[in-house]
Amino acid sequence: MNNFVIQTTELTKTYKTRKAVDNVNLQINKGDIYGFLGPNGAGKTTTIRMLLGLIKPTKGKIRIFGRDLHSDKLSILRKVGSLVEYPSYYGHLTARENLETVRRIIDVPKSRIDEVLALVRLTNESKRPVKGFSLGMKQRLGIATALLGNPELLILDEPTNGLDPSGILEMRELIKSLPEQYGITVLVSSHLLSEIDQMATKVGIIQNGAMVYQDSIEVLRSQARSGIRIVTSNPEQAVRTIASAGCYAKLQTQDNSLMIEQISDDKVALVIEYLVNAGHSVYRAEAIQSSLEDIFLDLIGEGQSL
């Protein structure tokens, strides 16, 4: 039996002739921090709104906690906290008063307010009107509100949007603490690949409404290509010389260097020996490792960006 907290099957949302979400199959395990990545407009928010029951799918199924969202919506969503885009609040009320308005609706103990304020480090600011909060503090209050009902699943849509570097760091550390300390599974969408890299255990990448990748962050990193870049005289002739050493070199036209992928140290020494013996000047040889950003661009296609 699987341990999926979220599982979607061919989840699709069509607006007229445009597919905003196209046959998406999410699989999120208990305890995951699932990074949902994609360029703006790729379908992340539409998917999240369907997971929260805010819009109906055109087709497909959503199972949360092993139950069908369509038939068991109310009991499922009682165990889900969410922050979609910017948090809503009453600016003239304090943080504590804002939380109290929500607490009365969802009917949890008053003590829970102090717990979530401490969790997001707003205890000392709890009696200040929210209109005087920084954007980062407002985002933390939004997460406190989402955590008020003791959720088992937290869904966050672009929680670091508009935050300064210190605010992003605070948000990242908070999210990372939730599965280990509180047993909360987290789905966090972002267009910031560097942020997802530093906190996610599993990654899903969506492009033009369709999933192009879904696996652990380690598997994604393992796709990084390594190689050696060589700068030499007469690079076109050098490609043929290297071929006689049993290696394939690709000419990099932008700087007239050569790129040899997946090559051992012994082979590097042999290639350079061949080049020197053939009369080539070798100006530089350096190790190159493709970044996570390079892998992402390969997956979604050149010309797209986060």
Helices and strands as residue ranges (DSSP letters): E 4-15, E 18-24, E 27-29, E 33-37, H 44-51, E 59-64, E 67-68, H 73-77, E 80-84, H 95-106, H 111-119, G 123-125, G 130-132, H 135-147, E 153-157, H 165-182, E 185-190, H 193-199, E 202-207, E 210-216, H 217-222, E 226-232, H 235-243, E 250-252, E 257-261, H 265-277, E 282-289, H 292-300
